Amino acid sequence: METTYSKHRPVAIWLFVGVGMLIIMVMLGGITRLTGSGLSIAEWKPIMGAIPPMNQAQWEHAFEQYKQIGQFKYLNSDFTLTDFKHIFFWEWFHREWGRLIGVVFLLPFIWFIIKRKIDASMIVPLAILFLLGGLQGAIGWIMVQSGLNENDLYVSHIRLAGHFITAMLLTSYTLWFGLKLIVPVREIQYKPGLRKLNLLLIVVLVVQLIFGAFMSGLHAATAASTWPSINGAAVPPGMLTQGSFLQDISHNLITVQFIHRGLAYLVTLLVVSWWWNARKSDPRSLLHKIHIVPLLLVLLQVLLGVLTVLNARIHIPIALASIHQCVGMLLLLSLVTSLFISRGKDGATYLYVKPPRPEDAIGTL
């Protein structure tokens, strides 16, 4: 007889594929920002926009639209059509991947409906999922449109951070939904202390990811390409020069980098503390099996962050920055997974029973 978990397995795999595609989508967004490509397409055509310019006239028309905005006039006025095609590609590919995600979510959904793989308990979560996906696309276009003028050289890094965090909300929700379908109830542990620490970690990490978006949006790594010091100081000068506290922590490059580094150390300490406590869980539990993952990811994340800063003397190293961003997302998702597993209620902890040995059964005869 087919169990509930085996019945839901195809739907869970579908959702996990979506999680992977969303991670790639966010990485493409990061590359788009770092290459200055985000304002290269001045129109939003969800369907027809899937086809890039196909001839010289169409390319000239797209380039002429780009010439009307401030980014071209004040920053890239020396661009040739070849230069424009390069930045056009990244923004187009970013949007194209978003369209592909829509197809990957929609077509299997229809198939699951036909095959009756979707039950009543999934309707509301799926509706929320599609709503979040559509909202994310709309937020992306609103963000781009805000920069299509004669005054802004880039889209605001504040809007960029908002777009990034809503993408992570969508990705985390999709992961949580998939875990609900495939993780057996017996694996849900009652670990109130660990759960509280896990929640604190997620909150601090989200703030860190916001400042990571600020770092990317402002290219703040170039303000101090040294480590462990920040331009030779533990607390660099020039951090309180923007006129107000909020302005400094959101727009001052050296302040943003100082906060980002400090939060990285805090996240690392919290993850080490979480790992130390999680290692005491039952060795046969899923929680114990994955407890090392956040620790490995945070150590890798710190290493990548250091390498990115050290190699950002003039330009941001896009490959390192992209991998750094990816590992940060994976760290968040690993903590979402551990929170899911440790969210059990008092008295509902699954007790792992050691299977009887053959010699024990013989002794009872």
N, C-alpha and C positions, 0 to 999 in steps of 0.2 A: 504493500500500500504506500502511495506517495505521501511523504510527510509534508507539513506546511513549508518547512525550510527548503526542501528540494523543489517544491512547486514554485516557490518564489525566487529560486536561484537565478533563472534567466533574467528576471526583472532586476535583481540586485547587480548582476554582471553588467547589464545595460546602464545602470546608474553609475557604477564604478568606471565604466568607459567614459561616461560623461564627465566624471571628476577629472580623469586624465586629460580630456580635451579642454576642460576649463583651465587647468593648470597651464597648458600650452598657450591658450588664448591670452592669459595674463602675461606670460613671458613675451609673447608677440607684442602686447601692449607696451611692455617695458622697453623692448627694442625700438618700437615706433617712437617712443619718447626720446630715448637716448640718441637716435639718429635724426631727430628733428623732423620726423615724417608726418606727424599727426594732423597737420593742417594742409596737406598736399591735395586732398580731395575735397572740393568745396560743395559737393552735392551729396545728399543722402537718398539713394535709390536702393531700397532693400532687395528688390528683385532684379531690375535691369542693371544695377551697379555691379552685379556679379561678373559682368563682361567688361574687361578693361578696354581702353582705346585700341582700335584694331587697324587704324591707318594713320598716316601723317596728319591729316586734317583733324582727326579726333584728338590726337596728341597735342596739336597746337591749340585747340580749343580748351583742353584741360589745363595746359600751361598758362594760357591767357587768363583763366579764372584765378589761378594761383598768383599771378602777377598783381592782382587787385588788392591783396591783403598786405598788412604791415610786415609780416615775416619776410616776404620777398623784397619789399621796398627798402627795408632798413637792415636786413640781415643777409639775404641771399640774392641781392640784385645782380651778382655776377654769375648766377646760375645759367647754364645752358640747358637745352632740352634733355640732354643726356643726364645731367645732374638731377633734373626734375624727375626723370623716369626712375632713378634710384630711390628717392624718397617716396615717390608714388607707389612703388612696389610694396614697401613695408606697410603702408596704411591700407592698401588694397588687400594684401595678404591677411592682415589683421581682421578686416571686415569679412573677407572670404571665409576665414576659419570660423567666424561667428555664424555665418550662414550654414556652414557644414554642421556645426553643432546643432542648429535648429533642425536640420534634416535628420541627423542621427537620433535626436530626441523624438521627433514626430513620427517617422516611419515605423520604428519598432513599437512605439506606443499604439499605433493603429493595429499592428500585427498582434500585439498582446491583447487588445480588446477583442479582436476576431477570435483568437485562440482561448479567450476567457482566462488569461493569466492575471488580469487585473481584478481584484476583488473590491468590495465596498470600502474596506479599511484604507485602501490606497487612493481613493478618489480625491479627498481633500488635500493630502500631501502632494499629490501630482498636480492639482490645480495651483497650489502655492508655488510649486517648482516652476511651472510654466509662466506664472505671473512674475516671479522673480527674474526669470530669464528674459522675458519681454521688457521688464523694467530696466534691466541692465543694459540692454541694447539702446533703449530710449535715453538713459543717462549718458551713455557714450556719445550719442549724437548731439545731445544738448551741450555736453562738454566741448566737443569739437566746434560746434556752431558759435560758442561764446568767444572763440579765438579767431573767427573769420571776420576780421575788421582791420582797419588801418592803424590801430594803436597797439595791439598786442603782438609780441613776437612769438609767444608760445601760449598754450592753454595754461591757465592758472594751476600751479602745483597743488593748491588746496582742492580744486575740483578733481584733479588727477588722483589725489589720495582718497577722495570720496568714491570715485569710480572703482578704484582698486579694492577698497574695503567692502563695497557692496558685492564685488565679484567674489571676494573671499567668503562673504555671507552665503552667497548662492552655492559656492563649492562645498562649504561645510555642511550646509543643509542637505545637499545631494548625497554627501557621504553618510550623514546621520541616517537619512532615509534608507540608504542601501544597507547599512549595518542593522537596522531594525528588521530588515527582511531576512537576513542571513545568519546573524549571530544568535545561537541558542540561548534561551532564557537562563540556562544553568551557568552560563559564563558571566552573567551580570552579578558583580560582586558588591557587597555592602562595605564600603571603605569611606566613611564620612570624612575622616581627616585627610585622606588622600584626595578625595573629591574636592574639598575646599581649596587645597593647595593647587589642584589641577585648574580650578576655576580662576584662581588668582593668576596663575601662569598664563592662561589664555587672555585675560584682560591686559596684563602687562605686555604680552606679545603683540596683541592687536595695536596697542599704542606704539610699540616698536615698529610694527609694519607701517603705520601711518608716517612715522618719521623716516622710515626707509623710502616711502613714496616721496616725501619732501626731499630727501637726499637725491633721488633720481630726477625729480622735477626741477630742482635748483642746480643740479650738477655740483652739489656741495662737497663732494669728495675732493674736488680740485682745490678747495680752500685750505686743506691741510693734508698733504700726502706723506705724512710721517706716522710711525707707530713704534713704541707705545705712547710716546708723547704726542701732543697736538702742536705742531710747529715749535717743538722744543719745550713745551710747558704742559703741566698736568691740567691747569686751568688757564686756557689761552686768553690773552687780552682781546678786547673788541667784541665781547659777547653781549654787552648792554649798550648798544649804540644806535638802536633803531627808534628810540623814543618811547616805547612802551614794552611791557613784558610780553604781551601777546604777539606783538610785531616781531620782537626778537626771537621768540621760540618758533615762529612760523616762517620768517623771512630772512633772518640773519644766518648766512651760510655757516659761519664758524660755530654759532650757537646750536644750530640744527645738528651739525656733526658731533658736537660735544654731547648733546642729549642722546643721540643715536648710539654713540659708543657706550655711554653710561648705562643705557637700557640693555645693551648687549651683555654687559657684565652681569647686570641684575638677573636677566633671563637665564644666563648660564648657571648662576648660583641657585636659582629656584629650580631649574631642571635637575641639577645635581641632588638637591634636597629631595625632590620628588622621586628620583631614581633610587635613592638610598632607602626610602620608605617603601616603594613599590617592590623592591627586591625581596621583601619579607612576605609577599603574597604566596599562596600555594603554588609550588613549582609546576603543578599540572594545569594550572589555570591559564586562560588566554592572556590575562593581565600580566602574569609573570613572563610569558613568552615574548611579549612585545615591549616590556618595560625598559629594555636597553635602547630601543629605537630613538626616543626623544634625546637621550644623552648623546648618542652618536651623531644625530643630526645637528644638535646645537654646537658641538665641538667643530664639526665640519663648517657650520655656518660662520662661526667666529673666524676660522682660518680663511675662508673665502672673503669675508669682510676685510680682514687685514690685507690680503693680497690685492683686493680691489682698490683700497685706499693707497697702498704703496705704489701702485701702477697708474695712479690717476694724476700725475703731475701736470699734464696738459689737457688730455682728453680722458673720459671715462672708458676703461677697457670693457667693451660691450659684452664679450663672452663671459668674463669673470663676473660682471654685474648681473648678467642673466642667470647664471648658475647660482649665484648668491641669492637672488630673488626666489628661484625655484626651491632651493633648500629651505628658505624661510617659510614658504607655503607648505612644504612637506612637514616641517616642524609643527606648524599650526594644526594640520590635519592629523598628525600623530597624537597630539594632545586632545583633539576632538574625539578621536577613537578611544583613548584611555579614559576620558570623561564618560563616554558612552558605557564602557565596561564597568566603571566603578560607581555607577549611579544607583545601584540597588538599594532597596529599602531594608530597614532593620528586620531581622528574622528571615529574610529571603535569600540569605547567602547559600549558594550551592555547596554541598559537602561532597568532595570527591571521595568516592568509596573505592578502596583498593580491591581489585578483582581477586576472587578466591584462587588459591594455587591448587593444582591437581592433587598434591600430596595431602592438602587439608581435606579435600573431599574424600580421599581414600580413608583417612583417619576416622571419618564419621560412619563408615560402613559397619 
